[in-house]
Amino acid sequence: MKHSDDTFFQHSRTPALDDLEPNLCHEAWVQYKATGQKGWDLSGSNPTQTSLPSIHPDPDIMRAAIDAPYEASSQGLDVARRAIAEMYDGLVDPARIQLFASTSEAIGALLKLLCAPGDNVVTCTPTYPLLDCLTALEGVSLLEVPLQDCAGIWAVDLWALERTCSPNTRALLLVSPNNPTGHLVSRDEMAALVEFCAQRAMALIVDEVFSTYCLRQDGDAMPKAAAAHFSSPRDGLIVSLNGLSKVCGLPQHKLGWGIFGGAPNIVHEAMQRMSFITDSTLSVSGWVQRMTPYFLSHRDDFAQPCLARLRQNLATLESYAQKDNVQWRLDRVQGGWSACLRLPARADDMAICAHLASRGVRVFPGSFFDFREKQPACILSLITEPDCLDHGLQILTHELESLL
Ligand SMILES: Cc1ncc(COP(=O)(O)O)c(C=O)c1O
């Protein structure tokens, strides 16, 4: 018997199936690929599908990790938390670290910790599109405050945040370096945001997954593990997130972590309550926790070549951006794995990216990341193979010249 979704799924937190239909860009790319041509995919951000080196575990160490007896730990094994703390040069106390199966899982768990269904959290856009799904899946609304956009240099708009937050706003979610704008929250901004959130009993959650990849470390940029820099009774609750996915280029091993900072009594209670959440699933694999010291001690085997590629690709983009008749402008990239090519204000970025896909070049439209209508953009991945980026950019630049 066929049941209508009205009966079964009217209260579901998943989107209506119509909203999951492939978009124009995806369809155009699938059609192009069906012709058998390889094309120039400038959008890929999965490090395991690039020529970047992979960290291969030593077989004996891995065997020992797999064979070790199971030790259930809601906070995460000591051996993993100590290795993570070491990465931050003594700034972070292992007792303030909570392990998760990924950064995304950490965000979901923090929303469970802080929000009742119907509450809201706020973020600054453009940003990582998965925040939309993660909040919806917890029954929480996501309020969006546009970042200030000063000709490709981005900044958090504190006044707009002030106007947007309500008594039901439980947290500010920030990504720094941001995906895709590549901008870093400055020290002054972070201090102001900590104060802003603490005064409203809102947590400040900082997704720092790209903090290993700072390309232009301006003097006033907030260093990684922002949470560890705040510990006064006035500071509320700050959580810095990171994981193996970007630090080591190992998204498949599923390990993320949160560093808790802020007012000691609030941090203590938050971590105890979080233990209740993580104890109910114990989702982090035992062998991955035991392998974490190994993976982190070899992180430069991936991170250094990755940084070199990001710099090389950024230099390529910068040299294209200086050519005559180029119809796009490159935003400043302070860090991360993406670059934003800004288009003239009248352009429709979805239509343009669909057109580019039909010509064999895949990039994402800015509208995927909540760029506003008057800020059309093409977003590309800086971990793209350099040759592919070069060829793809030639076609993209040529196509945009004839389209715009
Ligand atoms: C900003 C940001 N946060 C989190 C993630 C996902 O991290 P994880 O694999 O740890 O869930 C990504 C993945 O691209 C990301 O861009």
The ligand as an SDF file (V2000), in Angstrom:
LIG
                    3D

 16 16  0  0  0  0  0  0  0  0999 V2000
   34.0570   24.3520    6.9820 C   0  0  0  0  0  0  0  0  0  0  0  0
   33.9690   22.8600    7.0630 C   0  0  0  0  0  0  0  0  0  0  0  0
   33.7170   22.2790    8.2420 N   0  0  0  0  0  0  0  0  0  0  0  0
   33.6450   20.9350    8.3500 C   0  0  0  0  0  0  0  0  0  0  0  0
   33.8440   20.1240    7.2640 C   0  0  0  0  0  0  0  0  0  0  0  0
   33.7280   18.6420    7.4040 C   0  0  0  0  0  0  0  0  0  0  0  0
   34.6330   18.1400    8.3200 O   0  0  0  0  0  0  0  0  0  0  0  0
   34.4350   16.6620    8.8340 P   0  0  0  0  0  0  0  0  0  0  0  0
   34.8670   15.7330    7.7560 O   0  0  0  0  0  0  0  0  0  0  0  0
   35.3160   16.6040   10.0510 O   0  0  0  0  0  0  0  0  0  0  0  0
   32.9840   16.5240    9.1930 O   0  0  0  0  0  0  0  0  0  0  0  0
   34.1130   20.6920    6.0140 C   0  0  0  0  0  0  0  0  0  0  0  0
   34.3090   19.8380    4.8300 C   0  0  0  0  0  0  0  0  0  0  0  0
   34.5460   20.2700    3.7270 O   0  0  0  0  0  0  0  0  0  0  0  0
   34.1680   22.0950    5.9130 C   0  0  0  0  0  0  0  0  0  0  0  0
   34.3940   22.6930    4.7170 O   0  0  0  0  0  0  0  0  0  0  0  0
  1  2  1  0
  2  3  1  0
  2 15  2  0
  3  4  2  0
  4  5  1  0
  5  6  1  0
  5 12  2  0
  6  7  1  0
  7  8  1  0
  8  9  2  0
  8 10  1  0
  8 11  1  0
 12 13  1  0
 12 15  1  0
 13 14  2  0
 15 16  1  0
M  END
$$$$
